């Protein structure tokens, strides 16, 4: 796989590089579901993922939600989540991260489920 292969799918050059690198890391066994499960806790798993070039907090949270089904994973910076809360709460603007933190206190240990 080359950058141009992904560029034709409308990925940016940088995102294409990230995806190819992550695929290589997965192929050589540096990133596996088992390695994520071996981490001591959620934060260690998230930091492990975020140490990979191109993986930010939102991506790490979604990986932890979907791959290892961590119910506490919460992509608080996700714009889709902000828009959904705006609509569900009938707000005239997107909630701030602080407001989302306050709202989500009721979801403690179920943040991933509440996100979906």
Beta strands, then each sheet from edge to edge (+ up, - down):
end
